[in-house]
Amino acid sequence: MAREFKTVGVVGLGTMGAGIVEVFARNGVDVVAVEVDGAALDKGRANLTASTDRAVARGKLDPADRDALHARVTFAVGLDALRDVDLAVEAVPERLDLKRRLLAELDRVCPPGAVLATNTSSLSVTEIAVATERPGQVIGLHFFNPAPVMRLVEVISTVVTAPEVARDVQSLCARLGKVGVSVTDRAGFIANALLFGYLNQAIGMYEAGYASREDIDAAMQQGHGLPMGPLTLLDLIGLDTAYQVLETMYQRGGHDRRHAAAPLLRQMVTAGLLGRKSGRGFYTYQAPGSSRLAPDELTPVAGAEAGAPAPRTVGVVGSGTVATDVAEVLTAAGVDVVAVADPGGVPAAGPGDRVVRDRVVRDLAAVDLVVVAGPSTAPVIDVAMATGRPADVVGLHFVGGLAAQARLVEVVRSVRTSPTAVRAAHQLCAALGRTAVTCGDRAGFIADALLLPYLNDAVRMLESNYSTADDIDAAMKLGCGYPAGPFELLDTVGLDVALAVQTAIHRELPEPGLAPAPLLRNLVTAGRLGRRTGGGFRDHVG
Ligand SMILES: NC(=O)c1ccc[n+]([C@@H]2O[C@H](COP(=O)([O-])OP(=O)(O)OC[C@H]3O[C@@H](n4cnc5c(N)ncnc54)[C@H](O)[C@@H]3O)[C@@H](O)[C@H]2O)c1
């Protein structure tokens, strides 16, 4: 029979700790909640109260249950209060020296049979465990933010964790209504190993001025259905915590440059811009701890794209289903379409080229705007130059499948696109009832450039046998709130499509970490392309 943990200590009541206290107390476990001083304790208590009051206001918690929950929590300054706990979970800042010191201290204070757990996101649980005299009773218990909402807990066993400890902790997770996924001690475990490269890349895009913060977030939220965009998520995580996680991932994960924290992140942390908890990060909030945005100097002015008339006649350059699909959407919205076959594939020199090019230029002479409709692997500038009027050419990338269903359109400006053409494209998208974001002309634009490397990383993780497709899918859905796991998504999108985009991304930026995963390539070669061929990472019958 699994051991019952009756009293649990939680150390550190910040972004994660306060939520972890709530999870335990809500499920009938007595909690001793510990902070470093009185002020931090008051803040932790206020965090818990605010969260449970919100749950009551939303009808998710009875006022009587809230009161019972609070009655189960004892607040204290200092570790001495943990003398009788069965389990202690630490959620102090992500620093190895601090966690090792704290665990050594917990080892002295807590009863000999107590289990000690760390909520670390990226540090070595093994290194933390060996700071105690009971490494067999030390385990990683990695909750996700916000802890009361996210159902995943990664349960990390080291090479010395006793199997019965892991089993008891798994039973505890079930009692808390969580799904415990068992993993071994590797940097970032499942979810953060897949998440942080993506978050860092999003900061890089923003830092480079490739797209605005709102557009980066909208691309992922509306284009791929994620619960929030990467910069909003970073503000929620806390930029100091995110920075520490990236540093550790970089050091422990083989110096993959994608985990080298973007310089902007470090600057923001130094400047005290820590995200929601400090009231300002990538966005500005109404107060520290508030999730409500306050407008700031970067907030887009409503109607800024107004003034440019919506184009009436649009040239659609491209061939195949994507171009037909886009032309249909435009026609359905009452726009006149001049369809022109893609001249981009024609060799750059030779008399034949001149003929094709002259015809394209003639066909497009009378249109207000030229749209390049193609897969997200072709640079817009290649086609733009072939039209003879590159300033009027924009890429329109309908994100997430067919144009008819896509809610989000990426308006891609090449190095020659004029501001007027960008404005006209926005007007066009508004007329089509689509959200539009603007970005530069790089492989994958915003949404696919951020999504595909993550999918590729998931394939690498599977390939290395660190975890299973089911657990990786579960981790991303239950830990990060993604609508589908990476392998579900790859089977839906098509492995060949994913491989093509990832190959284009890697060609443009030949980072070793961006090279398409061999397993992805092999499955494509074997004809396992996903749902449409009856099988990809999983078999799909019927
Ligand atoms: N923020 C997230 O989204 C997230 C998600 C999962 C896991 N984590 C992990 O959880 C841990 C905590 O991160 P956070 O974001 O909640 O940090 P935080 O900075 O919001 O909170 C840390 C808290 O620990 C307290 N503290 C510091 N030293 C202490 C000590 N010696 N004794 C008692 N309390 C002490 C601080 O006063 C602070 O309230 C980290 O290991 C982090 O990697 C964070």
The ligand as an SDF file (V2000), in Angstrom:
LIG
                    3D

 44 48  0  0  0  0  0  0  0  0999 V2000
    7.8480   30.1880  -12.3950 N   0  0  0  0  0  0  0  0  0  0  0  0
    7.4830   29.0890  -13.0250 C   0  0  0  0  0  0  0  0  0  0  0  0
    6.7120   29.1500  -14.0010 O   0  0  0  0  0  0  0  0  0  0  0  0
    7.9730   27.7560  -12.5700 C   0  0  0  0  0  0  0  0  0  0  0  0
    7.3440   26.5950  -13.0260 C   0  0  0  0  0  0  0  0  0  0  0  0
    7.7590   25.3590  -12.5470 C   0  0  0  0  0  0  0  0  0  0  0  0
    8.8290   25.2850  -11.6640 C   0  0  0  0  0  0  0  0  0  0  0  0
    9.4340   26.4400  -11.2500 N   0  0  0  0  0  0  0  0  0  0  0  0
   10.5460   26.3000  -10.2980 C   0  0  0  0  0  0  0  0  0  0  0  0
   10.0470   26.6030   -9.0090 O   0  0  0  0  0  0  0  0  0  0  0  0
   11.0890   27.1880   -8.2070 C   0  0  0  0  0  0  0  0  0  0  0  0
   10.6100   28.5380   -7.6960 C   0  0  0  0  0  0  0  0  0  0  0  0
   10.4020   29.4020   -8.7980 O   0  0  0  0  0  0  0  0  0  0  0  0
    9.4130   30.6490   -8.7110 P   0  0  0  0  0  0  0  0  0  0  0  0
    9.2380   31.1290  -10.0940 O   0  0  0  0  0  0  0  0  0  0  0  0
    8.2290   30.3070   -7.8890 O   0  0  0  0  0  0  0  0  0  0  0  0
   10.3500   31.6820   -7.9090 O   0  0  0  0  0  0  0  0  0  0  0  0
    9.9080   33.0130   -7.1420 P   0  0  0  0  0  0  0  0  0  0  0  0
   11.0790   33.9110   -7.2090 O   0  0  0  0  0  0  0  0  0  0  0  0
    8.6000   33.5000   -7.6400 O   0  0  0  0  0  0  0  0  0  0  0  0
    9.6930   32.5170   -5.6280 O   0  0  0  0  0  0  0  0  0  0  0  0
   10.7290   32.0130   -4.8350 C   0  0  0  0  0  0  0  0  0  0  0  0
   10.3620   32.2160   -3.3640 C   0  0  0  0  0  0  0  0  0  0  0  0
   11.3180   31.5460   -2.5470 O   0  0  0  0  0  0  0  0  0  0  0  0
   11.5440   32.3340   -1.3930 C   0  0  0  0  0  0  0  0  0  0  0  0
   12.8150   31.9520   -0.8110 N   0  0  0  0  0  0  0  0  0  0  0  0
   14.0770   32.2500   -1.2170 C   0  0  0  0  0  0  0  0  0  0  0  0
   14.9690   31.6830   -0.3880 N   0  0  0  0  0  0  0  0  0  0  0  0
   14.2810   31.0220    0.5650 C   0  0  0  0  0  0  0  0  0  0  0  0
   14.6540   30.2580    1.7000 C   0  0  0  0  0  0  0  0  0  0  0  0
   15.9210   30.0450    2.0000 N   0  0  0  0  0  0  0  0  0  0  0  0
   13.6720   29.7370    2.4680 N   0  0  0  0  0  0  0  0  0  0  0  0
   12.3860   29.9370    2.1690 C   0  0  0  0  0  0  0  0  0  0  0  0
   11.9670   30.6620    1.1020 N   0  0  0  0  0  0  0  0  0  0  0  0
   12.9100   31.1910    0.3150 C   0  0  0  0  0  0  0  0  0  0  0  0
   11.5110   33.7500   -1.9340 C   0  0  0  0  0  0  0  0  0  0  0  0
   11.2400   34.6680   -0.8810 O   0  0  0  0  0  0  0  0  0  0  0  0
   10.3860   33.6730   -2.9560 C   0  0  0  0  0  0  0  0  0  0  0  0
    9.1250   33.9880   -2.4010 O   0  0  0  0  0  0  0  0  0  0  0  0
   12.3090   27.2660   -9.1100 C   0  0  0  0  0  0  0  0  0  0  0  0
   13.1060   26.1410   -8.8940 O   0  0  0  0  0  0  0  0  0  0  0  0
   11.7050   27.2480  -10.4940 C   0  0  0  0  0  0  0  0  0  0  0  0
   12.5900   26.7820  -11.4670 O   0  0  0  0  0  0  0  0  0  0  0  0
    9.0230   27.6610  -11.6570 C   0  0  0  0  0  0  0  0  0  0  0  0
  1  2  1  0
  2  3  2  0
  2  4  1  0
  4  5  1  0
  4 44  2  0
  5  6  2  0
  6  7  1  0
  7  8  2  0
  8  9  1  0
  8 44  1  0
  9 10  1  0
  9 42  1  0
 10 11  1  0
 11 12  1  0
 11 40  1  0
 12 13  1  0
 13 14  1  0
 14 15  2  0
 14 16  1  0
 14 17  1  0
 17 18  1  0
 18 19  2  0
 18 20  1  0
 18 21  1  0
 21 22  1  0
 22 23  1  0
 23 24  1  0
 23 38  1  0
 24 25  1  0
 25 26  1  0
 25 36  1  0
 26 27  1  0
 26 35  1  0
 27 28  2  0
 28 29  1  0
 29 30  1  0
 29 35  2  0
 30 31  1  0
 30 32  2  0
 32 33  1  0
 33 34  2  0
 34 35  1  0
 36 37  1  0
 36 38  1  0
 38 39  1  0
 40 41  1  0
 40 42  1  0
 42 43  1  0
M  CHG  2   8   1  16  -1
M  END
$$$$
